[in-house]
Amino acid sequence: MPAYSYVALDKNGRKKKGILESDTARQARQQLRTQDLKPIEVNAVKASSNKKQKSLFAPTLRASELSLLTRQLATLVRAALPLEESLQAVAQQSESPKITMVLMAVRSEVLTGKPLASAMEAFPRIFRKDFIATVAAGEQSGDLAIVFERLADHVERSQQLKQKILGALLYPIILSVIAIFVVVGLLTYVVPQIIHVFDSMDQDLPPLTQNLIALSELLQNHGLLIALAIVAASVSLYLLLQKPKIKRQWHLFLLKIPLVSPLIRTLNSARLCRTLSTLLVSGVPMLSALSIASKVVTNVPMSDTIDQAIQQIREGSSLSHALKRGIGFPPLTIHLIASGESSGQLDAMLEKAAETQERELEGWISSFLTLLEPLLLLSMGGIVLTIVLAIMLPIFNLNQLAG
């Protein structure tokens, strides 16, 4: 039965929004009238077929919301509740209108005979390719409840990793922004008030003071233009890096930077191993799983390595040998994959590799921040000290002449 979203007025003239099921829009309006509601809008809940609309205006969910609804579906399906009733129950229990709309739309497609995975494809911004492929494998194997539980775990772990990285970088970013504002404020407001004192001095100013005055005047006269130029340069650089060849060269360069390379290699390796493990355990074939998992690897050379590995596996090579011939993946990850292939427990070793890489990533971030935070403080202190010295040097010189 199709689902319809509605906007209606109650007896007091207040707007109410919701979703209900009905055979036609006309019957949906009649149902609202029987509930003493005056319908204003009644629209079929269905994903747009326009790809541009999908990408720009389609609903999105937070990782926590996706994990919760997936775990709820796992519980209901495990309790032998039919899939369409499970979708309806989670939609009705949810306090989020977006979740309700998405699940009712998916349920409508399922009721027409479509597989659940195919129905989810209408919402690509919510259900990624690896998510949909795992659901499809669960439908084929009949273990949909187990697959839902694994997907919920996968989403939660991915979100935890992202939160750890963002949380670790939050303090340095805030400190850097504050430092920039402090320095700009000193140069544009404080320094101009002080340098007027030097106008009455009949002596040459030290080079450091002259440079400070020149920089201060530059920011006062052209500060807005400089800011716009920085924004324009940043946007241009971003657009330039979207070109495949340039993006690949840039990512290859990042893999050669000593402090940045370990972060990129470890993060992408953890993502690959975690996603590939989930897909293989759910019954997705190796080549399909690799093709899907390559999409979560954001570094282009490392993603190319996976694409090359798919071709080499078709020719009879093992996954570990194929990754070893490529670029970017750490030796420890490759060694664990080789052990899994030898023992016939590749999915378990991939899970182990993901956990190992995530712990290594946390340790790397901790060590990096241990060095970065004092460096930022020292840099900020050095800049402020330079400004103070530039202001004080003419006064010291004047005192020496007077003495």
C-alpha positions in Angstrom: 0.0 0.0 0.0 1.5 3.4 -1.0 2.5 5.9 1.7 1.5 9.6 1.6 3.0 12.5 3.4 0.5 15.2 4.5 0.2 18.6 5.9 -3.2 19.3 7.6 -4.9 21.7 10.0 -6.5 20.5 13.2 -9.6 22.0 14.9 -7.5 24.8 16.4 -5.9 25.7 13.1 -2.5 24.3 13.9 -0.5 22.6 11.2 0.2 18.9 11.6 2.6 16.8 9.5 2.8 13.1 9.1 2.7 10.0 6.9 -0.2 7.6 6.4 -0.9 4.6 4.1 -3.7 4.6 1.6 -4.5 3.2 -1.8 -4.9 6.6 -3.4 -4.3 10.3 -2.5 -8.1 10.8 -2.4 -8.6 8.1 0.2 -5.7 9.6 2.2 -7.5 12.9 2.3 -10.7 11.1 3.4 -8.8 9.4 6.2 -7.6 12.8 7.4 -11.1 14.2 7.4 -12.3 11.3 9.5 -9.6 12.3 12.0 -11.0 15.9 12.1 -8.1 17.2 10.1 -8.3 19.5 7.1 -5.8 18.3 4.4 -3.7 21.0 2.8 -1.1 18.9 1.0 -1.0 15.2 0.3 1.9 13.8 -1.7 3.0 10.3 -2.4 6.2 9.3 -0.6 8.5 8.3 -3.4 12.1 9.1 -4.2 12.5 11.3 -7.2 13.9 9.7 -10.4 15.9 12.9 -11.1 19.5 12.2 -10.2 20.3 15.8 -9.5 17.4 16.1 -7.1 18.6 12.9 -5.4 22.0 14.4 -4.8 20.9 17.8 -3.7 17.6 17.5 -2.0 17.3 13.9 -0.9 17.1 13.3 2.9 20.2 12.3 4.9 20.5 10.7 8.3 23.2 10.9 10.9 25.2 7.8 11.5 23.6 7.3 15.0 20.1 7.4 13.4 21.1 4.9 10.7 22.6 2.6 13.3 19.6 2.8 15.5 17.0 2.0 12.8 19.2 -0.8 11.5 19.4 -2.4 15.0 15.7 -2.0 15.4 15.1 -3.8 12.1 17.4 -6.5 13.2 15.5 -7.1 16.4 12.1 -7.2 14.7 13.2 -9.4 11.9 14.8 -11.8 14.4 11.5 -11.9 16.2 10.0 -13.4 12.9 8.0 -10.3 12.2 7.5 -9.9 8.4 9.8 -7.4 6.7 7.0 -4.9 5.7 5.6 -4.9 9.3 9.1 -4.4 10.7 9.6 -1.4 8.4 6.2 0.0 9.4 6.9 -0.5 13.2 10.2 1.2 13.1 8.7 4.1 11.0 5.9 4.6 13.5 8.2 4.4 16.6 10.7 6.9 15.2 10.5 10.5 16.3 12.3 11.7 13.2 10.1 12.7 10.3 12.9 11.9 7.9 13.3 8.3 9.1 9.5 7.8 9.0 9.3 9.1 5.4 12.3 7.0 4.2 11.1 3.8 5.8 7.5 4.2 4.6 8.8 4.9 1.1 11.0 1.8 1.2 8.0 -0.2 2.6 5.8 0.9 -0.3 8.4 -0.4 -2.8 8.7 -3.7 -0.9 4.9 -4.2 -0.9 5.1 -4.0 -4.7 7.4 -7.0 -4.8 10.8 -5.3 -4.9 13.7 -6.7 -2.8 14.6 -4.5 0.2 18.0 -3.7 -1.3 16.5 -2.5 -4.5 14.0 -0.3 -2.5 16.9 1.2 -0.6 18.7 2.3 -3.8 16.2 5.1 -4.1 18.0 6.8 -1.2 21.7 6.8 -2.1 22.6 9.5 0.4 21.4 7.4 3.3 22.1 3.8 2.2 25.6 3.5 0.7 26.6 0.9 -1.9 28.3 -1.3 0.7 25.2 -1.1 2.9 22.8 -2.1 0.1 25.1 -4.9 -1.1 25.2 -6.3 2.4 21.4 -6.2 2.6 21.1 -7.9 -0.8 23.4 -10.7 0.4 21.4 -11.1 3.6 18.2 -11.4 1.6 19.7 -14.1 -0.6 21.1 -16.1 2.3 18.0 -15.6 4.5 20.1 -14.2 7.4 18.8 -10.7 7.2 18.6 -10.2 11.0 22.3 -11.1 11.4 23.2 -8.9 8.5 21.3 -6.0 10.1 23.2 -6.4 13.3 26.5 -6.5 11.6 25.6 -3.4 9.6 24.7 -1.6 12.8 28.0 -2.5 14.3 29.8 -1.4 11.2 28.1 2.0 11.1 28.8 2.6 14.8 32.5 1.7 14.5 32.9 3.9 11.4 31.2 6.8 13.3 33.4 6.2 16.4 36.5 6.4 14.3 35.4 9.6 12.6 34.5 11.2 15.9 37.9 10.3 17.4 39.7 11.9 14.5 37.5 15.0 14.6 37.7 15.3 18.3 41.5 15.0 18.3 41.8 17.8 15.6 39.2 20.1 17.2 41.5 21.7 19.8 44.4 22.5 17.4 41.9 23.9 14.8 40.3 26.2 17.5 43.7 27.2 18.8 44.9 28.1 15.2 41.8 30.1 14.5 42.1 32.1 17.7 45.8 32.7 17.0 45.0 34.1 13.6 42.3 36.4 15.0 44.6 37.6 17.8 47.5 38.4 15.4 45.2 40.2 12.9 43.6 42.1 15.7 47.0 43.3 17.0 48.2 44.3 13.6 45.0 46.2 12.5 43.8 47.8 15.8 46.6 47.8 18.5 49.7 48.5 16.4 48.2 51.5 14.6 47.4 53.2 17.9 50.9 52.7 19.1 53.0 53.7 16.1 51.6 57.3 16.2 54.1 57.7 19.1 57.0 57.1 16.8 55.9 59.9 14.4 57.4 62.5 16.8 60.7 60.7 17.1 63.5 62.2 15.0 65.3 58.9 14.4 65.3 56.0 12.0 63.1 53.1 13.2 64.6 49.6 13.4 64.0 47.3 10.4 61.8 45.1 12.5 59.5 48.0 13.4 59.4 49.3 9.8 58.3 45.8 8.6 55.7 45.6 11.3 54.3 49.1 10.3 54.3 48.1 6.6 52.4 44.9 7.4 49.9 46.7 9.6 49.2 49.3 6.9 48.8 46.5 4.3 46.2 44.8 6.4 44.4 48.0 7.1 44.3 49.2 3.5 43.9 45.8 1.7 42.7 43.4 4.4 39.4 42.6 2.8 41.0 42.2 -0.6 43.6 39.8 0.9 40.8 37.8 2.6 38.9 37.5 -0.7 42.0 36.5 -2.6 42.7 33.7 0.0 39.1 32.5 -0.4 39.3 32.6 -4.2 42.6 30.8 -4.2 41.2 28.1 -1.8 38.1 27.6 -4.0 40.3 27.5 -7.2 42.6 24.9 -5.6 39.7 22.8 -4.5 38.2 22.8 -8.0 41.6 22.1 -9.5 42.0 19.1 -7.2 38.7 17.6 -8.5 40.4 16.9 -11.9 41.3 13.2 -11.8 44.9 13.5 -13.0 45.8 16.4 -10.6 43.9 14.7 -7.7 45.9 11.5 -8.2 49.2 13.4 -8.3 48.3 15.3 -5.2 47.2 12.2 -3.3 50.5 10.5 -4.4 52.4 13.4 -3.0 50.6 13.2 0.3 51.7 9.6 0.6 55.3 10.7 0.5 55.0 13.3 3.3 56.5 11.8 6.5 53.9 13.0 9.0 50.9 12.9 6.8 51.5 9.6 5.0 51.0 7.3 8.1 47.6 8.9 8.8 46.4 8.4 5.3 47.6 4.9 4.9 46.3 3.7 8.3 42.9 5.4 8.0 42.2 4.1 4.5 43.5 0.6 5.4 41.2 0.5 8.4 38.2 1.5 6.3 39.0 -1.1 3.6 39.4 -3.9 6.1 36.3 -3.1 8.1 34.1 -2.7 5.1 35.5 -5.8 3.3 35.1 -7.9 6.4 31.5 -6.9 6.8 30.7 -7.7 3.2 32.5 -11.0 3.1 30.8 -12.2 6.4 27.5 -11.3 4.9 28.1 -13.5 1.9 29.1 -10.9 -0.8 31.5 -12.5 -3.3 35.1 -11.3 -3.1 35.3 -9.4 -6.3 32.0 -7.6 -5.7 33.1 -6.9 -2.1 36.4 -5.4 -3.3 34.7 -3.3 -5.9 32.3 -1.9 -3.3 34.9 -1.5 -0.6 37.2 0.5 -2.9 34.6 3.3 -2.7 35.3 3.9 1.0 39.1 4.4 0.2 39.5 8.2 -0.3 43.1 8.2 -1.4 43.2 7.8 -5.2 46.4 5.7 -5.6 45.3 3.3 -2.9 41.8 3.0 -4.5 43.6 2.3 -7.9 45.6 -0.4 -6.1 42.3 -2.1 -5.2 41.0 -1.8 -8.7 44.2 -3.4 -10.0 43.9 -6.1 -7.3 40.5 -7.0 -8.6 41.9 -7.7 -12.1 44.9 -9.6 -10.6 42.5 -11.8 -8.5 40.6 -12.6 -11.7 43.8 -13.9 -13.1 44.5 -16.1 -10.1 46.5 -13.9 -7.7 45.7 -13.7 -4.0 44.5 -10.5 -2.4 47.6 -10.1 -0.3 50.0 -10.4 -3.3 47.8 -8.0 -5.3 47.8 -5.3 -2.6 51.6 -5.8 -2.0 52.3 -4.9 -5.6 50.3 -1.7 -5.3 50.7 1.6 -3.4 49.9 2.6 0.1 48.8 -0.4 2.1 50.9 -1.0 5.3 52.9 -4.3 5.5 51.1 -5.3 8.7 47.7 -5.2 6.9 49.0 -7.2 4.0 50.6 -9.8 6.4 47.3 -10.2 8.3 45.4 -10.6 5.0 47.9 -13.2 3.9 47.4 -15.1 7.2 43.7 -15.0 6.7 43.9 -16.4 3.2 46.3 -19.2 4.3 44.0 -20.2 7.2 40.7 -19.8 5.4 39.6 -17.1 7.9 40.0 -14.0 5.7 36.9 -12.2 7.1 38.1 -12.7 10.7 41.7 -11.5 9.9 40.3 -8.5 8.1 38.4 -7.6 11.2 41.6 -8.1 13.2 43.5 -5.9 10.7 40.9 -3.2 11.0 41.1 -3.2 14.8 44.9 -3.1 14.7 44.9 -0.2 12.2 42.4 1.8 14.3 44.5 1.4 17.4 47.6 2.4 15.5 45.6 5.4 14.2 44.6 6.5 17.7 48.2 6.2 18.8 49.5 8.2 15.9 47.0 11.0 16.4 47.9 11.1 20.1 51.6 11.4 19.3 51.0 13.9 16.6 48.9 16.1 18.9 51.5 15.8 21.7 53.9 17.6 19.3 51.4 19.8 17.6 49.8 21.6 20.6 53.1 22.9 22.1 54.3 23.9 18.6 51.1 25.9 18.1 51.5 27.6 21.5 55.2 28.4 20.8 54.4 29.7 17.4 51.6 32.0 18.7 53.9 33.2 21.5 56.7 33.8 19.1 54.5 35.9 16.8 53.2 38.0 19.7 56.7 38.4 21.1 57.9 39.6 17.7 55.2 42.3 17.6 56.0 43.4 21.1 59.7 43.6 20.3 59.0 45.6 17.1 57.1 48.1 19.3 59.5 48.3 22.1 62.8 48.5 20.1 62.4 52.2 19.2 61.7 53.1 22.8 64.8 51.2 24.0 66.9 53.1 21.4 65.4 56.4 22.5 66.3 55.7 26.1 69.9 54.8 25.1 70.3 58.1 23.2 68.9 60.0 26.2 71.4 58.2 28.5 
